């Protein structure tokens, strides 16, 4: 049996925490005119730059696991186990979330809302954070075909494919936004998700070579990116915004994953790996449930970090979403059918 690669658990936990912080910030920005809060706006942009690597890392972890040539992955397995898990999560959580949205709009509940909520989920119109589930569902569906193609290709052609994806869906849109070239800025970001997924394949087939690379240089590169973000967002009025195809986000995700890979499966004591494994097992449920608490604060109680000193309020709102989400996840995983089939 292969030893558990603990660095995947560590990355999954860190990415989950980063997602909660991301949504703590965007939950405010998406419903507030930030022109009246210039200092907080710059801080929020910096925080977003520093945590947007989370979703790319989730995709790279999936690619590392499901595109691994050493694993036997069939179309039947992907549909019967992994696609089913995502579909169940969408309906078990997406439908109630959509119902809550309808109740908030109508001010009352009716049983007809359940049918409307189901339709909303089928149309991809539930709470915003569930978009990732639709994306990963599609990637799971195409995984067997993608595995077959990648294993037929020599590595140099995989690198060429990655270079094309990165150029078309990251660098060109960045140039378009930076210099006001509408044709380039309008390139959809969706292709970058395939890039991240295939990155997982590249890392898993090259893991021995990757672990021999200079760790110090990678850490230095990560620190440099952090300094660039802080200097650009906080010290200067740099306000360009992109989705997960932002070149800095690509850099963060790839460096973090590469740094994590230096933690070999047999280099961590069993008692420590168990902690990360247990925390990692909560990650999916935390991802699904943390917006409940953010929506409670922002939409129902009408609270906002902007109403208080931001250096205190932002961490408090973040912890106010993370901690109850972890508790909720732990409780949900006590239900055998949820733990086995969904979470």
Secondary structure, 3 states (H helix, E strand, C coil): CCCCCHHHHHHHHHHHHHHHHHHHHHHHHCCCCHHHCHHHHHHHHHHHHHHCHHHHHHHHHHHHHHCCCCCCCCHHHHHHHHHHHHHHHHHHHHHHHHHHHHHHHHCCCCCHHHHHHHHHHHCCCCCHHHHHHHHHHHHHHHHHHHHHHHHHCCHHHHHHHHHHHHHHHHHHHHHHHHHCCHHHHCCCCCHHHHHHHHHHHHHHHCHHHHHCCCHHHHHHHHHHHHHHHHHHHHHCCCCCCCCCCCHHHHHHHHHHHHHHCCCCCCCCCHHHHHHHHHHHHHHHHHHHHHHHHHHHHHHHCCCCHHHCCHHHHHHHHHHHHHHHHHHHHHHHCCCHHHHHHCC
